Amino acid sequence: MKMYTSQQVHRVFCFRSPPVRLAVSLLAVAVCGAVYAQAPAKVGDAEVRRQIETLRAEQARIAELQMKTEASIRALEASLGIAPPPAGGPGPDPVKDVNPVARDVASAAPPVPAPAPQSAPPSRLAVAGDLRLRVQRDSSNDHAPDRHSGQVRGRLGITYAVNDIVSVGARMVTGDFNDPNSVDVQLSNFSNKFQTSLDLAYAKLDYGSTQFYGGKIPQPFVRTDLVWDGDVTPQGIGMNYKLPLAGGGAFKANALYYIIDEQAVGSESTMAGAQFVYETPALGAWKFDAAAAYYHYSLGSLAGADAGDFRTNLRKPNGTYLSEFHLGDVIAGATYTGFGERWPLRIVGDYVHNFGAATDADTGYGLDVLLGRASKVGDWRVGYGYAVAETDAVFSAFSHDNTSLATNYRQHMLSADYVLFPSTTLSATWAHYKPDNAYDTPAFDSRDWLDRFRLALLVTF
């Protein structure tokens, strides 16, 4: 009986066409027939079983060789950039094109690693957003009626890298477009539709250590709520610069020219500001930072302002501001990591003075202490803050809206954050506050402490 060597079978299976596979199958059947034809008539059952096992072992070896050959062909095709044959095409399937015995062996054979695919270039488009659901309770110690309310905030932003230097960005938000320091929507008004608007629309030029922005841009300054509310997005041109220093420290410079109210005829309102920041390298478990800024407001036009912009600053009988606003602002911070990775300690102090005030109510200061982090599931972060802002210490149109007093307040703030699920945080804040003096905000009783409690669910994506 003529037997085929494994090299001959290997050469046959390297051809990738259905006729060849059919011919090989017929050949295998013929070989089996020849074995039985040439066997003596009196051959015992044991000899027949031995021959069958020998043929099955040969079939299994051929199937394994076929699989290895196919993997080698595909590897060569990948290295040459040749696309593999489509499904159902001429290429042999190392599992489907053999008999059941060989299929079992092939399934047990160790897989041959395929060549690693080339990584796709990173996407130039980035999308991010968040949704916050919040309930709120306002009360006072003089037994005035409590108020219960709810708010929703939604934000969706995109950035697109046009090239290695130029990128553009925009963000759609809920809320009243006439309110610069809030994008929350009050749940009321007989279920009327939410207002939405763009609070970011800008171009960015990135030169490595320096970035330039133009349009309605992200806030460029190191800040606290004492001077800048987190929802304020300036309109104009901005700049950020960073110079890394030895040991992990850094020097930064930030600048902004803010177009507040431009008029075709007459004067306009603008703000020019600059800030310098120094960050120390790590000193054991401590790291320190300091920022000094000057913001010069030129308020020539108030045509675009409304009651929400004036808020608690003092005004003249003709409706204009009593004071000018030339603010010097100093922020100092310290971070301690000695309690472990989950419990960093952050202490921040802020002092602001208005050199253009027409009243002696021209100073504000605050201290915030935060313990913990809020980045992974199960994380806790707790905080306490104390702040005092005299009536014309800051420009109230852009300061915080955490309570009903933008200036002329004395305030305690407790906060807690807990990460429930990935990108899902439960937050609670309690503000305990009152007017700093009895004269500048007559609608509030300076003897009465007010309370505002908020509970919010924040989902980010």
C-alpha positions as a printed NumPy array, in Angstrom:
array([[  0.   ,   0.   ,   0.   ],
       [  1.356,   3.408,  -0.959],
       [  1.382,   5.94 ,   1.886],
       [  1.722,   9.735,   1.529],
       [  4.345,  11.494,   3.594],
       [  3.469,  14.453,   5.821],
       [  5.535,  16.783,   3.573],
       [  3.447,  15.751,   0.545],
       [  0.217,  16.316,   2.419],
       [  1.528,  19.656,   3.668],
       [  2.228,  20.797,   0.094],
       [ -1.259,  19.78 ,  -0.98 ],
       [ -2.928,  21.736,   1.827],
       [ -0.996,  24.906,   1.049],
       [ -3.178,  25.33 ,  -2.074],
       [ -6.283,  27.29 ,  -1.173],
       [ -9.05 ,  26.141,  -3.53 ],
       [-12.199,  24.014,  -3.077],
       [-11.215,  21.489,  -5.839],
       [ -7.966,  20.706,  -4.044],
       [ -9.766,  20.188,  -0.741],
       [-12.294,  17.895,  -2.494],
       [ -9.5  ,  15.915,  -4.125],
       [ -7.738,  15.452,  -0.804],
       [-10.936,  14.211,   0.82 ],
       [-11.502,  11.704,  -2.014],
       [ -7.874,  10.607,  -1.728],
       [ -8.352,   9.919,   1.991],
       [-11.418,   7.798,   1.202],
       [ -9.471,   5.907,  -1.487],
       [ -6.632,   5.219,   0.925],
       [ -9.092,   3.792,   3.439],
       [-10.61 ,   1.577,   0.719],
       [ -7.192,   0.388,  -0.409],
       [ -6.301,  -0.652,   3.089],
       [ -9.383,  -2.824,   3.395],
       [ -8.956,  -4.181,  -0.151],
       [ -5.391,  -5.308,   0.462],
       [ -6.005,  -6.696,   3.922],
       [ -6.176, -10.51 ,   4.176],
       [ -9.669, -11.94 ,   4.476],
       [ -8.924, -13.527,   7.822],
       [ -7.51 , -10.387,   9.494],
       [ -8.753, -10.169,  13.053],
       [-10.723,  -7.336,  14.639],
       [ -7.72 ,  -6.147,  16.64 ],
       [ -5.677,  -5.581,  13.455],
       [ -8.535,  -3.623,  11.838],
       [ -8.867,  -1.41 ,  14.918],
       [ -5.104,  -0.78 ,  14.912],
       [ -5.178,   0.29 ,  11.249],
       [ -8.154,   2.58 ,  11.891],
       [ -6.376,   4.226,  14.812],
       [ -3.263,   4.676,  12.648],
       [ -5.326,   6.398,   9.936],
       [ -7.073,   8.591,  12.488],
       [ -3.766,   9.65 ,  13.997],
       [ -2.495,  10.512,  10.5  ],
       [ -5.655,  12.526,   9.786],
       [ -5.246,  14.439,  13.06 ],
       [ -1.6  ,  15.199,  12.234],
       [ -2.603,  16.43 ,   8.766],
       [ -5.29 ,  18.676,  10.308],
       [ -2.77 ,  20.164,  12.726],
       [ -0.32 ,  20.816,   9.882],
       [ -3.131,  22.448,   7.9  ],
       [ -3.933,  24.808,  10.8  ],
       [ -0.304,  25.812,  11.214],
       [  0.061,  26.354,   7.464],
       [ -3.047,  28.541,   7.36 ],
       [ -1.782,  30.648,  10.299],
       [  1.588,  31.107,   8.548],
       [ -0.156,  32.207,   5.334],
       [ -2.275,  34.753,   7.196],
       [  0.769,  36.097,   9.028],
       [  2.605,  36.564,   5.702],
       [ -0.474,  38.222,   4.185],
       [ -0.667,  40.643,   7.119],
       [  3.032,  41.529,   6.851],
       [  2.578,  42.23 ,   3.112],
       [ -0.661,  44.165,   3.586],
       [ -2.738,  41.567,   1.698],
       [ -6.349,  41.335,   2.855],
       [ -7.451,  37.824,   3.941],
       [-10.02 ,  36.038,   1.722],
       [-13.682,  36.81 ,   2.475],
       [-15.777,  34.424,   4.553],
       [-16.895,  31.462,   2.429],
       [-14.1  ,  32.134,  -0.103],
       [-11.391,  29.807,  -1.333],
       [ -9.355,  29.66 ,   1.836],
       [ -9.608,  26.42 ,   3.864],
       [-11.24 ,  26.504,   7.28 ],
       [ -9.013,  24.479,   9.616],
       [-12.043,  23.315,  11.637],
       [-14.935,  23.031,   9.18 ],
       [-13.022,  21.392,   6.324],
       [-11.938,  18.221,   8.153],
       [-13.849,  15.262,   9.489],
       [-15.214,  15.153,  13.081],
       [-12.201,  13.335,  14.494],
       [ -9.756,  15.895,  13.106],
       [-12.07 ,  18.74 ,  14.279],
       [-11.797,  17.554,  17.877],
       [ -8.014,  17.477,  17.652],
       [ -7.886,  20.898,  15.976],
       [-10.084,  22.394,  18.677],
       [ -7.685,  21.176,  21.336],
       [ -4.582,  22.442,  19.524],
       [ -2.994,  25.587,  21.011],
       [ -3.909,  28.689,  18.983],
       [ -1.249,  30.393,  16.913],
       [ -1.038,  34.09 ,  17.887],
       [ -2.139,  36.438,  15.116],
       [ -0.01 ,  39.472,  14.26 ],
       [ -0.86 ,  42.507,  16.413],
       [ -3.087,  44.985,  14.547],
       [ -1.747,  48.459,  13.982],
       [ -3.196,  50.886,  16.581],
       [ -5.668,  53.407,  15.241],
       [ -4.685,  57.068,  15.519],
       [ -6.231,  58.849,  18.539],
       [ -9.521,  60.565,  17.877],
       [ -9.418,  64.328,  17.38 ],
       [-12.968,  64.657,  18.745],
       [-13.715,  64.537,  22.48 ],
       [-17.173,  64.674,  24.05 ],
       [-17.889,  65.198,  27.765],
       [-20.792,  66.279,  29.902],
       [-22.679,  65.941,  33.157],
       [-26.176,  65.972,  34.614],
       [-26.971,  67.167,  38.145],
       [-30.265,  66.595,  39.945],
       [-30.651,  68.651,  43.139],
       [-33.166,  69.276,  45.915],
       [-32.912,  72.338,  48.154],
       [-34.359,  73.549,  51.449],
       [-34.137,  77.196,  52.61 ],
       [-35.027,  78.182,  56.175],
       [-34.301,  80.849,  58.801],
       [-34.235,  81.021,  62.571],
       [-37.035,  83.585,  62.829],
       [-39.57 ,  80.887,  61.841],
       [-40.266,  82.323,  58.408],
       [-41.852,  79.831,  56.008],
       [-39.398,  77.27 ,  54.69 ],
       [-38.976,  76.854,  50.962],
       [-38.454,  73.524,  49.207],
       [-37.31 ,  73.494,  45.583],
       [-35.544,  71.412,  42.964],
       [-33.051,  72.19 ,  40.219],
       [-31.601,  70.444,  37.179],
       [-28.336,  71.243,  35.434],
       [-27.205,  69.654,  32.182],
       [-23.994,  70.336,  30.248],
       [-22.644,  68.775,  27.058],
       [-19.337,  69.885,  25.58 ],
       [-17.178,  68.921,  22.609],
       [-13.623,  69.737,  21.556],
       [-12.025,  69.026,  18.198],
       [ -8.304,  69.15 ,  17.415],
       [ -8.058,  70.695,  13.952],
       [ -4.305,  70.057,  13.949],
       [ -1.45 ,  69.851,  16.451],
       [ -1.808,  73.542,  17.348],
       [ -5.406,  74.621,  16.717],
       [ -8.473,  73.183,  18.443],
       [-12.028,  74.41 ,  18.898],
       [-14.592,  73.789,  21.61 ],
       [-18.215,  74.467,  22.488],
       [-20.618,  73.565,  25.299],
       [-24.396,  73.499,  25.483],
       [-25.932,  74.12 ,  28.923],
       [-29.31 ,  74.483,  30.552],
       [-30.352,  77.618,  32.426],
       [-31.166,  81.263,  31.816],
       [-28.732,  82.69 ,  29.262],
       [-29.   ,  86.088,  31.017],
       [-27.473,  84.655,  34.219],
       [-23.651,  84.447,  34.001],
       [-23.081,  82.523,  37.238],
       [-25.719,  79.765,  37.121],
       [-26.825,  77.132,  34.612],
       [-29.388,  75.511,  36.921],
       [-33.04 ,  75.307,  35.925],
       [-35.677,  75.732,  38.635],
       [-38.285,  72.963,  38.473],
       [-41.482,  75.   ,  38.124],
       [-43.475,  77.044,  35.556],
       [-46.105,  74.401,  34.798],
       [-43.519,  72.051,  33.248],
       [-42.445,  74.504,  30.559],
       [-39.483,  73.464,  28.421],
       [-35.95 ,  74.092,  29.678],
       [-33.936,  76.95 ,  28.231],
       [-30.564,  76.027,  26.734],
       [-27.694,  78.089,  25.39 ],
       [-23.982,  78.008,  24.571],
       [-21.757,  78.946,  27.487],
       [-18.54 ,  78.011,  25.641],
       [-17.571,  78.643,  22.011],
       [-13.848,  79.194,  21.509],
       [-10.677,  78.539,  19.553],
       [ -7.457,  77.463,  21.267],
       [ -3.852,  77.753,  20.092],
       [ -1.519,  75.353,  21.897],
       [  2.206,  76.106,  21.788],
       [  3.291,  73.584,  24.421],
       [  3.965,  75.703,  27.477],
       [  1.521,  78.444,  26.373],
       [ -2.137,  78.281,  25.367],
       [ -4.174,  81.125,  23.884],
       [ -7.983,  81.229,  23.883],
       [-10.467,  83.42 ,  22.041],
       [-14.282,  83.611,  22.095],
       [-16.421,  82.551,  25.042],
       [-13.674,  80.74 ,  26.879],
       [-12.999,  78.589,  29.951],
       [-12.082,  80.426,  33.149],
       [ -8.266,  80.9  ,  32.992],
       [ -7.581,  81.801,  36.653],
       [ -6.862,  79.883,  39.83 ],
       [ -9.954,  80.832,  41.831],
       [-12.318,  80.316,  44.755],
       [-16.033,  81.125,  44.928],
       [-15.216,  84.285,  46.867],
       [-14.289,  86.125,  43.641],
       [-15.298,  83.887,  40.707],
       [-18.278,  81.553,  40.508],
       [-17.446,  78.27 ,  38.771],
       [-20.116,  78.782,  36.082],
       [-18.723,  82.106,  34.814],
       [-17.188,  81.72 ,  31.337],
       [-15.597,  84.998,  30.164],
       [-15.894,  86.496,  26.675],
       [-12.71 ,  87.806,  25.097],
       [ -9.149,  86.503,  24.903],
       [ -7.168,  84.558,  27.509],
       [ -3.757,  83.006,  28.046],
       [ -2.202,  80.3  ,  30.232],
       [  1.554,  79.778,  30.566],
       [  3.398,  77.103,  32.561],
       [  7.135,  76.771,  33.231],
       [  8.068,  73.485,  34.985],
       [ 10.754,  73.834,  37.639],
       [ 13.203,  71.35 ,  39.11 ],
       [ 11.794,  68.935,  41.649],
       [  8.213,  69.083,  40.424],
       [  7.49 ,  72.756,  41.092],
       [  6.103,  75.162,  38.496],
       [  5.658,  78.816,  37.658],
       [  2.448,  79.851,  35.889],
       [  1.049,  83.03 ,  34.396],
       [ -2.608,  83.572,  33.433],
       [ -4.192,  86.564,  31.737],
       [ -7.608,  87.668,  30.474],
       [ -9.118,  90.561,  28.544],
       [-12.842,  90.326,  29.252],
       [-15.369,  92.128,  27.036],
       [-18.293,  92.619,  29.435],
       [-20.546,  95.081,  27.598],
       [-19.502,  96.466,  24.215],
       [-21.344,  99.402,  22.63 ],
       [-21.149, 100.657,  19.06 ],
       [-21.502, 104.238,  20.272],
       [-20.141, 105.382,  23.625],
       [-18.008, 103.771,  26.274],
       [-17.879, 100.058,  26.99 ],
       [-17.32 ,  97.752,  29.963],
       [-14.221,  95.559,  30.072],
       [-11.934,  93.807,  32.537],
       [ -8.193,  93.232,  32.197],
       [ -6.636,  90.781,  34.606],
       [ -3.371,  88.956,  35.222],
       [ -2.33 ,  86.287,  37.696],
       [  0.989,  84.73 ,  38.686],
       [  1.2  ,  81.325,  40.359],
       [  4.036,  79.45 ,  42.072],
       [  3.861,  75.764,  43.017],
       [  6.583,  74.27 ,  45.196],
       [  8.058,  70.808,  44.712],
       [  6.995,  68.19 ,  47.248],
       [  8.493,  68.87 ,  50.685],
       [  8.049,  65.505,  52.317],
       [  4.289,  64.924,  52.479],
       [  3.539,  68.632,  51.933],
       [  3.217,  70.75 ,  48.822],
       [  2.406,  74.472,  48.719],
       [  1.125,  76.926,  46.127],
       [  0.371,  80.639,  45.946],
       [ -1.393,  82.849,  43.38 ],
       [ -1.546,  86.644,  43.158],
       [ -3.927,  88.417,  40.76 ],
       [ -5.134,  91.886,  39.841],
       [ -8.471,  92.494,  38.071],
       [ -9.174,  95.974,  36.719],
       [-12.798,  96.632,  35.716],
       [-13.684,  99.579,  33.477],
       [-17.478,  99.823,  33.681],
       [-18.412, 102.422,  31.067],
       [-21.633, 100.74 ,  29.897],
       [-24.295,  98.875,  31.852],
       [-26.787,  98.526,  29.01 ],
       [-26.652,  94.717,  29.127],
       [-26.914,  94.434,  32.929],
       [-30.022,  93.428,  34.865],
       [-30.945,  92.994,  38.532],
       [-29.191,  89.618,  38.647],
       [-25.914,  91.278,  37.615],
       [-26.046,  94.128,  40.152],
       [-27.102,  91.827,  42.998],
       [-25.742,  93.105,  46.341],
       [-23.192,  95.742,  45.252],
       [-24.049,  99.328,  46.206],
       [-25.504, 101.628,  43.535],
       [-25.997, 105.347,  43.03 ],
       [-29.467, 106.883,  42.611],
       [-28.999, 106.82 ,  38.807],
       [-28.53 , 103.029,  38.898],
       [-24.769, 102.868,  38.283],
       [-22.306, 101.266,  40.679],
       [-21.221, 103.322,  43.655],
       [-17.701, 101.853,  43.616],
       [-15.171, 101.04 ,  40.986],
       [-13.721,  97.554,  41.066],
       [ -9.926,  97.214,  41.052],
       [ -9.394,  93.919,  42.852],
       [ -6.214,  92.529,  44.341],
       [ -6.62 ,  88.822,  45.098],
       [ -4.173,  86.489,  46.866],
       [ -4.749,  82.729,  47.225],
       [ -2.494,  80.396,  49.228],
       [ -2.857,  76.62 ,  49.416],
       [ -1.28 ,  73.604,  51.064],
       [ -1.724,  69.893,  50.3  ],
       [ -0.793,  67.105,  52.727],
       [ -0.659,  63.445,  51.615],
       [  0.541,  61.823,  54.845],
       [ -2.857,  60.289,  55.631],
       [ -2.721,  57.983,  52.603],
       [ -3.81 ,  58.059,  48.993],
       [ -7.547,  58.152,  49.77 ],
       [ -7.321,  60.968,  52.318],
       [ -5.392,  63.965,  50.953],
       [ -5.787,  67.121,  53.015],
       [ -6.231,  70.422,  51.148],
       [ -6.234,  73.851,  52.844],
       [ -6.922,  77.021,  50.81 ],
       [ -7.068,  80.643,  51.947],
       [ -8.262,  83.582,  49.82 ],
       [ -7.964,  87.326,  50.54 ],
       [ -9.365,  90.03 ,  48.265],
       [ -9.326,  93.833,  48.531],
       [-11.074,  96.348,  46.268],
       [ -8.748,  99.31 ,  45.738],
       [-11.507, 101.188,  43.877],
       [-14.204, 100.984,  46.549],
       [-16.098, 104.135,  47.516],
       [-16.91 , 102.591,  50.917],
       [-14.912, 100.968,  53.666],
       [-16.802,  97.701,  53.023],
       [-14.014,  96.725,  50.609],
       [-12.466,  93.453,  51.857],
       [-13.233,  89.753,  51.755],
       [-11.533,  86.581,  52.955],
       [-12.183,  82.866,  53.166],
       [-10.703,  79.596,  54.39 ],
       [-11.574,  76.135,  53.052],
       [-10.465,  72.734,  54.376],
       [-11.077,  69.524,  52.375],
       [-10.24 ,  65.973,  53.486],
       [-10.47 ,  62.988,  51.158],
       [-10.956,  62.449,  47.464],
       [-13.963,  61.832,  45.192],
       [-12.546,  59.945,  42.201],
       [-13.151,  56.206,  42.808],
       [-16.146,  54.156,  43.941],
       [-16.428,  54.246,  47.724],
       [-14.427,  57.486,  48.127],
       [-15.468,  60.107,  50.671],
       [-14.593,  63.805,  50.746],
       [-15.689,  66.17 ,  53.5  ],
       [-15.131,  69.891,  53.779],
       [-15.635,  73.018,  55.845],
       [-15.444,  76.619,  54.706],
       [-15.737,  80.01 ,  56.361],
       [-15.974,  83.257,  54.386],
       [-16.689,  86.94 ,  54.865],
       [-17.311,  89.281,  51.928],
       [-18.   ,  92.945,  52.596],
       [-20.489,  94.721,  50.326],
       [-18.159,  96.082,  47.627],
       [-15.22 ,  93.721,  48.187],
       [-15.889,  91.888,  44.898],
       [-17.816,  92.408,  41.677],
       [-21.022,  90.581,  42.623],
       [-22.134,  89.892,  39.024],
       [-19.441,  87.185,  38.812],
       [-19.079,  85.985,  42.422],
       [-20.695,  82.83 ,  43.81 ],
       [-24.421,  82.032,  43.854],
       [-24.302,  79.397,  46.613],
       [-26.665,  81.475,  48.768],
       [-28.982,  84.442,  48.301],
       [-26.239,  86.91 ,  49.319],
       [-23.492,  87.564,  46.746],
       [-21.677,  90.027,  49.047],
       [-22.234,  91.451,  52.56 ],
       [-22.307,  88.023,  54.145],
       [-20.71 ,  85.966,  56.909],
       [-20.946,  82.286,  56.025],
       [-20.178,  78.772,  57.278],
       [-20.3  ,  75.901,  54.766],
       [-20.213,  72.136,  55.38 ],
       [-19.962,  69.663,  52.477],
       [-19.727,  65.917,  51.876],
       [-19.257,  63.912,  48.666],
       [-19.575,  60.141,  48.235],
       [-18.845,  58.248,  45.   ],
       [-21.732,  55.778,  44.618],
       [-20.808,  54.249,  41.256],
       [-18.242,  55.037,  38.546],
       [-18.807,  58.664,  37.431],
       [-21.742,  58.993,  39.865],
       [-21.432,  61.123,  43.012],
       [-23.863,  62.006,  45.797],
       [-23.169,  65.454,  47.293],
       [-24.582,  67.371,  50.24 ],
       [-23.914,  70.971,  51.315],
       [-25.185,  73.043,  54.218],
       [-24.697,  76.821,  54.252],
       [-25.298,  78.752,  57.482],
       [-25.068,  82.502,  56.8  ],
       [-26.282,  86.015,  57.58 ],
       [-25.657,  89.612,  56.449],
       [-22.341,  91.056,  57.597],
       [-23.904,  94.454,  58.346],
       [-27.472,  95.692,  58.796],
       [-27.366,  98.573,  56.305],
       [-26.342,  97.438,  52.831],
       [-28.929,  94.656,  52.333],
       [-32.114,  95.931,  54.022],
       [-34.192,  93.018,  52.68 ],
       [-32.312,  90.739,  55.106],
       [-32.263,  90.939,  58.902],
       [-28.652,  90.945,  60.049],
       [-29.668,  89.221,  63.304],
       [-31.168,  86.248,  61.523],
       [-29.038,  83.29 ,  60.487],
       [-30.245,  81.676,  57.267],
       [-29.784,  78.043,  56.236],
       [-29.63 ,  76.423,  52.825],
       [-29.347,  72.643,  52.513],
       [-28.709,  70.951,  49.156],
       [-28.596,  67.291,  48.187],
       [-27.469,  66.495,  44.637],
       [-26.792,  63.505,  42.405],
       [-24.094,  64.214,  39.812],
       [-23.49 ,  61.933,  36.819],
       [-20.524,  62.676,  34.535],
       [-19.632,  61.167,  31.157]])
